[in-house]
Amino acid sequence: MVESFESQAREMPQHVVAARARYHAGLPPTYRPWLHLATPFACGAAVIAGCVACLEGPALWDMCVVPATWIFSIAAEWRFHRDLLHRRVAPLQLLYDKHTVSHHSLFVEGAMQIGSARDFRSILFPWWAAPILAVALAPPAALLGLVLGADVGRLFLATGMLYVMTYEALHLTYHLSPSHPLRRLPGVERLALHHALHHDPRRMQRENLGVTSTLWDRVRGTIAR
């Protein structure tokens, strides 16, 4: 990975080289990239396992909450990406700074590949994001459970956490080497190209805002042409 990155760096825009140098200089020495990577998946797996273990035997109608939650999550991701990650909105300016100012200065179309595992910090959500999202999803899951049945609430929570894990895995994969085995999984390269176009500074605030899917870009007419 390092050798391919060094080869890539020779053709990388100088402002990206400078941004990555500043980023690497500012990395805390205590940062553990593989622990960071493991946290959302360990948290998500624990929540999903707990939800599945508590299922009482969902009916076919109850299972409809799974695709409904997935589609809702695609739409919510698109909205969050556009309105909070690419617009400075008080009091959440930190989200804009971390994403538009930092992430998009480190990775631009044509220079999307990370150099080492320590670059995980510039790709993944903070390690505490997945636990907080699990807590945030618990109240609507409980409400759904009260209104539509306990299994519906459990399936909603499990699906929401699976979506978070999928987002993290796909986003990181888009920033791996094009020759990486994960990039050869069905449909992944097409999504990686979709995401790379979003990293064109001329497009990033209005086009290809979907990360896990192109669906909502097509619905909202924001897909790059």
C-alpha positions in Angstrom: 0.0 0.0 0.0 2.8 2.4 0.9 4.7 1.9 -2.3 1.6 2.4 -4.5 0.8 5.6 -2.5 4.3 6.9 -3.0 4.0 6.3 -6.7 0.6 8.1 -6.6 2.0 11.0 -4.7 4.4 11.9 -7.5 1.4 12.8 -9.6 -0.7 14.2 -6.8 -1.6 17.9 -6.8 0.8 19.8 -4.6 -2.0 21.2 -2.4 -3.1 17.7 -1.6 0.5 16.6 -0.8 0.8 19.6 1.5 -2.6 18.9 3.2 -1.7 15.3 3.8 1.7 16.3 5.3 -0.1 18.6 7.7 -2.6 15.9 8.5 0.1 13.3 9.3 2.1 15.8 11.4 -1.0 16.4 13.5 -2.0 12.8 14.1 -1.8 11.9 17.8 0.9 9.4 18.6 -1.7 7.4 20.6 -4.0 6.8 17.6 -4.7 3.1 16.9 -6.2 2.7 13.5 -7.2 -0.9 13.7 -9.0 -0.3 17.0 -10.7 2.7 15.4 -11.8 0.5 12.5 -13.0 -2.3 14.8 -15.1 -0.2 17.1 -18.2 0.6 14.8 -18.3 -3.1 13.7 -18.0 -4.5 17.2 -20.7 -2.1 18.4 -22.9 -2.7 15.5 -22.5 -6.5 15.7 -23.3 -6.5 19.4 -26.5 -4.4 18.9 -27.6 -6.6 16.0 -26.9 -9.8 17.9 -28.9 -8.5 20.8 -31.8 -7.5 18.7 -31.9 -10.8 16.8 -31.6 -12.8 20.0 -34.7 -11.1 21.4 -36.9 -11.6 18.4 -40.1 -13.4 19.3 -40.9 -14.5 15.7 -41.6 -11.6 13.4 -44.4 -11.9 10.9 -43.9 -11.2 7.2 -45.5 -7.8 7.7 -43.0 -7.0 10.5 -40.1 -7.7 8.1 -41.2 -4.9 5.9 -39.5 -2.5 8.4 -36.1 -3.8 7.1 -36.3 -2.4 3.5 -38.3 0.6 4.7 -35.5 1.5 7.2 -32.8 0.9 4.6 -34.5 3.3 2.1 -35.1 5.9 4.8 -31.4 5.6 5.8 -30.3 6.2 2.2 -32.4 9.4 2.1 -31.2 10.5 5.6 -27.6 9.9 4.6 -28.0 12.1 1.5 -29.6 14.9 3.5 -27.0 14.7 6.3 -24.2 14.7 3.7 -25.6 17.7 1.8 -26.9 19.9 4.7 -24.4 19.2 7.5 -21.2 18.0 6.0 -21.1 20.4 3.1 -22.7 23.5 4.8 -21.5 25.2 7.9 -24.5 25.1 10.2 -24.3 26.4 13.8 -23.7 24.8 16.2 -22.4 21.9 14.1 -19.6 23.7 12.3 -17.2 21.0 13.3 -18.9 18.5 10.9 -18.3 20.9 8.0 -14.7 21.5 9.0 -13.9 17.8 9.5 -15.5 16.8 6.2 -15.4 19.6 3.6 -12.3 21.4 4.9 -10.3 18.4 6.0 -11.5 15.2 4.2 -12.0 16.9 0.9 -8.6 18.5 1.0 -6.9 15.2 1.6 -8.7 13.2 -1.1 -9.6 14.7 -4.5 -10.7 13.0 -7.8 -7.5 11.3 -9.1 -5.9 11.1 -5.6 -8.4 9.1 -3.6 -6.2 6.3 -2.2 -5.0 6.3 1.4 -1.3 5.9 2.1 -1.5 3.7 5.3 -3.8 2.5 8.0 -3.2 5.7 9.9 -5.3 7.5 7.3 -8.4 5.6 8.7 -8.9 8.6 10.9 -9.5 10.8 7.9 -12.1 8.4 6.5 -14.1 6.8 9.3 -16.5 8.6 11.7 -15.0 9.1 15.2 -14.8 5.9 17.2 -17.6 7.1 19.5 -20.1 7.8 16.6 -21.5 4.2 16.4 -22.3 3.9 20.1 -24.0 7.3 20.0 -26.0 6.4 16.9 -27.1 3.2 18.7 -28.3 5.2 21.6 -30.0 7.8 19.3 -31.8 5.0 17.4 -33.1 3.4 20.6 -36.0 5.8 21.3 -37.6 5.6 17.8 -37.0 1.8 17.9 -38.8 1.7 21.3 -41.7 3.8 19.9 -42.1 1.6 16.9 -42.0 -1.4 19.2 -44.9 0.1 21.3 -47.0 1.0 18.2 -46.3 -1.9 15.8 -44.9 -4.6 18.0 -41.6 -5.3 19.8 -40.1 -7.2 16.9 -40.6 -4.2 14.5 -38.6 -2.0 16.9 -35.8 -4.6 17.2 -35.6 -5.0 13.4 -35.5 -1.2 13.0 -32.6 -0.9 15.4 -30.7 -3.8 13.9 -31.2 -2.5 10.3 -30.1 1.0 11.3 -26.8 -0.4 12.8 -26.2 -2.6 9.8 -26.6 0.5 7.6 -24.0 2.3 9.7 -21.6 -0.6 9.3 -22.2 -0.8 5.6 -21.5 3.0 5.2 -18.2 2.8 7.0 -17.1 -0.3 5.1 -18.0 1.1 1.7 -16.6 4.5 2.3 -13.2 3.1 3.4 -13.2 0.7 0.5 -13.6 3.6 -2.0 -10.3 5.0 -0.6 -8.3 1.8 -1.0 -6.1 0.9 -3.9 -8.1 0.1 -7.1 -6.4 -3.3 -7.1 -7.6 -4.2 -3.6 -9.8 -7.3 -3.5 -12.6 -5.4 -1.9 -12.8 -3.1 -4.9 -13.5 -6.1 -7.1 -16.7 -7.1 -5.2 -19.8 -6.7 -7.4 -21.0 -3.1 -7.7 -18.2 -1.6 -5.5 -16.1 -0.2 -8.3 -19.1 1.6 -9.8 -19.9 3.1 -6.4 -16.2 4.0 -5.9 -16.2 5.9 -9.2 -19.5 7.7 -8.2 -17.8 8.7 -5.0 -14.6 9.9 -6.7 -16.6 12.3 -8.9 -18.1 13.7 -5.7 -14.5 14.5 -4.6 -14.1 16.9 -7.6 -14.2 20.3 -5.8 -16.5 21.6 -8.5 -19.1 18.9 -7.7 -18.8 18.1 -4.0 -21.4 20.5 -2.6 -24.2 19.5 -5.0 -23.5 16.2 -6.8 -23.0 12.5 -6.0 -23.9 12.9 -2.3 -24.9 9.3 -1.8 -22.1 7.1 -0.4 -23.8 3.7 0.1 -26.0 4.0 -3.0 -26.7 6.2 -6.0 -30.5 5.9 -5.4 -31.2 9.2 -3.7 -28.9 11.1 -6.1 -31.1 9.7 -8.9 -34.3 10.6 -7.0 -33.2 14.1 -6.2 -31.5 14.8 -9.6 -28.0 15.3 -8.0 -26.1 12.6 -9.9 -23.1 13.8 -11.9 -23.6 13.7 -15.6 
